[in-house]
Every structure is written in structure tokens, then in C-alpha cells.
Amino acid sequence: MKKFDIYLYGMILRTNSFLLCDKFPQADTYSEIKEKYCLLGGETGSAATVLASLGCRIKMDGNHIGYNSADAIKKFYDNIGVNISALYFNPDYDGLEEYIIIDNETRTVFGTFASYYQEKIVRWNTPLEEDIKQAKVAGIDPFFGEESILAARFCGENRVPFVTIDLKYDNEICRNASVIVVSSEYIRDNYFDYYSEEGKNRLLQKYMKNTNALVIFTGGSGIILYGRNGKIKKIPSYKVNVVSTLGAGDTFKAGCVYGLLQSWEDDKIVSFATACAAVACTRFPLQLYPPKLDEVLELMKNRN
């Protein structure tokens, strides 16, 4: 009997989010803030919030937690039933924090992630194989180098299927993955020569040659490309009234993890993840109003 439905490994941090009344301003101009919150985020932190809302039992591990956010993280995830006993709370470290400006259609992130990775001190945990053994499926983010690779190896050795995100097609993590989600922003920043529609098709083939996983290229409000074993398919995103895109990508990942947990076939995983992200875009902030299962299924039903 597994103790957890899902094991998540990745970024958990404090997120300061500001929703503007209008579009993001030009330099040296003014814009009014409509709503502001200090909550918990990060790719893994947000995914855990969504998956808990979908009714899953979760254990989470990842970066070290500093004194600025320790109490808030403990209280928030305890309230939604996410097990964070593996996290290391460092009383001498202020912790990771980000500031995000949102204007309905876009979001701009400010943080100190470059200096975080350049520090001589490694401020993230080594994953424990026993934790992974106790989960049915996993979400492994690739942002912690060798430790992320180790988590993927543990998944492969213990036959725990997992979802990963935003990594190059020759990354070792791809070999053991069950689902790989690559954002349009990641392709733009790392494979700009493939950023056109035709280029993305060629890039998707490169990914599929290096893995047996379901590979998905998200497209924001546009077309989602996906495929496995050389066959490419596409699906349009759901049309909704967008309030904020903050957390949409993290919610898409969570939807893929949930679909993997349910042992769904590829088309349903992609459709469900797309619907999850669409629901997430209709509210702000995501952490307080994560998608619920009936909302996602209703959106899928209406399109069908």
C-alpha cells in the first residue's frame, strides 16, 4: 500500500503577486494595482496546491526553506494536507522569494534565482528513494542538477512514472519520464531557431527520438502540440475569460500528473491538463482558488 498518491520534487517559495487594473505600463509611467497577495508558489509549490484541490495525497521535497517563509509554508500546506516533512528549514537563510506583476494577458517575474544558483552552498535537498517508493506517481522538476537526475533515476528503478518540465531533449531525465511538458517560453529562450510552427514540429520529433514519453509543447492561448513515438497531434486551448495567467503552466503540469495517476491515455491527459490550466486562468490568486475536479470536467464536457 502506497502512503502517497504523488511525490513532488522542485521549487517551493514565497510569491508576491500584483494584479494590475490595466496592461503592463511602459517605462516611467504609472499603473494602478488592483489586488496584491503574499502566498506560496514555485512550479512545485503551485502544482501541489492544485493537486491537493483535485483530491490527491502528496509528499513534497525540494529547495531549502528560509526564515522569511518557513512559518507561512508550514501553515499553508498543513491546511491543504500536503506532507512537507522532507523539506529542510534553515533558520540562518532568508529563503527564495519572487515578485510577479500580472496584467491579465502577461506576467513578469522578478527574483534572485541567478544568484541562488551561483552560490557555493547547495540550497536544495537530495531526494530520498524511500519517499519515491511510497508514491504511485511523481512530478520531478529538472532545476536541481544532479539531484533532479537522481530523483528521476529513483523513479525509473522503482517503476514510479513521473512528469517533468522544461528541459532539453538530451537531458538524462527524459529517458525515464512518462510525460514531458515543454513551455513555449522555454522553447523561445533555448531553441529560438525552432520557435516557428514548423520548427516546433521538428523540435518535437527530436524530443520523441530521445524518449518513449508523451511529449507536450504548451502554447498559452494557442495550439498545444503533443506526441509519442513519432506521431504528432494538436489541440486548441480552451477559450475562457482570462483574469490572470499566473500559475497556468504549473497547473498544466499538475493536470498531467493527475492524468498519469489515473492511468489515462495520452489524448485525455492533454485535454484534462489543458482544461486545468484554462480554469486556473479564470481566477486570482491561484493559491486561494485552485481548480476543482468538477470544474475541470465540466469545462471538458462543454467543449465535447
Phi, psi and omega in degrees: 000124180282140179285331185228151171286319191221137169251129179241136179227118180167208188277129173228123185204172178276133183239122174259114186243140183230115178265121182277157175288324184234194181291160179303131187283158171285165180301143176066025174237181184243146173219140182275136176272126181273313180216150177216144182215151169242105185225198182249138182214221190086155183304316182279321179300316179290320178299321179298320179298316180294315182294325175295322177295331178277000174095020184264153173266126191230141165242135188235141178216163179163230185287159176292146181254129182266177187291337181293331186236359187304308183296319181295319180295314179301314182293314185297309184284334173294322181293331181256007172080026177265129181281117180242025184296339180280342184291143178262121179260114185259112183289348181257009184235131185286334174097165180279142181210146178227156178236126187233127177257127187236137178228047181075297186270335184226168174214143180235128187254135174239135181194195180231037186290327179298313179291329178300315181282342180271351178296149177285339179271129175280119185248050172211156185280154166276126182297148179259128182300324182298323178297318181292322178300330185274006181246152177280319177219172184216162169235116184244113176273144189271013193276359183245033171056234184297328179292323176293319177298320179297317178300319178295321178296317178300320178298314180297317182292332183253012177055045175255107180295146183215157175256140173227169186221156165041069176216159183286155188293341179263008177292138182303329182300329180301329187297321184263351186292152172261327177221134177238121180249123181240122183280157176299324178296321179294319178296317179301317185278338186241338181223054187301329179295345180252017190282346177286168179300314180293323179295321179296325176297318179292321179294320178300321176297322178297317177299313185294334177288341183256003183201156172265004184286162165288123180249130184234129171255111179284159185222026181062237180272004182261219185269137173262125175261143176205160180185169177208139176056039172090349182261122183258136174234170177216155178215137176284151174289159178284141179268116182224168174278107187281127173260316180204139176267000181298125178087001181296317179295319178295324178290323176300314177301315179301320178298323177293319178298317180297316178298322177295320178299325180276357182061036179286158174284166191303313184301319182289323177301312182294316180297317180294315180297321178296319178292321177302312181297322180296315178299319180300327182287349183269002182215163178208134356273153181302321185298330180266340183226059181291155179300143174255155186302317182294328177294317181294314181295325179294319178297318177297318181297318181296321178291318180298000000 
